[in-house]
């Protein structure tokens, strides 16, 4: 039987931890935070990136699971350059995601 690479196993575990955090963020917030801390530690130890769609759901300061309207506030801003601001309701950290404009031809 062929052995799977460590990075593949780590990515699978990260996905499982994010699923568990999603299930528990309302009832047991501390447990959801712990799952996200473990996911971050697994990624760092195996030197892999957390997938972008998952990383955007995690506050990098307090490790809260970010759900729009529940644990985070989402705003579209056009000052400077257009971007989406995601504000964590627990610690107030702001995540800015740039919006790329389409090139007109």
Residue pairs with C-beta under 8 A, 6 or more apart in sequence:
6 46
7 46
7 47
7 48
10 42
10 43
10 45
10 46
10 48
11 48
11 51
13 39
13 42
14 39
14 42
14 43
14 50
14 51
14 54
15 51
15 54
17 35
17 36
17 38
17 39
17 42
18 35
18 36
18 39
18 54
18 57
18 58
20 32
20 35
21 32
21 33
21 35
21 36
21 39
21 65
22 32
22 57
22 65
24 31
24 32
24 35
25 32
25 64
25 65
25 67
25 70
25 71
26 70
29 64
32 64
32 65
33 62
33 63
33 64
33 65
36 58
36 63
36 64
36 65
37 63
39 50
39 54
39 58
40 50
40 58
40 63
43 49
43 50
49 55
50 58
56 66
56 86
56 95
56 97
57 65
57 66
57 67
58 64
58 65
58 66
59 66
59 72
59 88
59 90
59 91
59 93
59 95
60 93
60 95
61 88
61 91
61 93
62 88
62 90
62 91
62 93
64 71
64 72
64 88
64 89
64 90
64 91
65 71
66 72
66 86
66 88
68 74
68 86
70 89
71 88
71 89
71 90
72 86
72 87
72 88
72 89
73 86
73 87
73 89
74 84
74 85
74 86
74 87
75 84
75 85
75 87
76 82
76 83
76 84
76 85
76 99
77 83
77 84
77 85
81 98
81 99
82 98
82 99
82 101
83 96
83 97
83 98
83 99
84 96
84 97
84 99
85 94
85 95
85 96
85 97
86 94
86 95
86 96
86 97
87 93
87 94
87 95
88 94
88 95
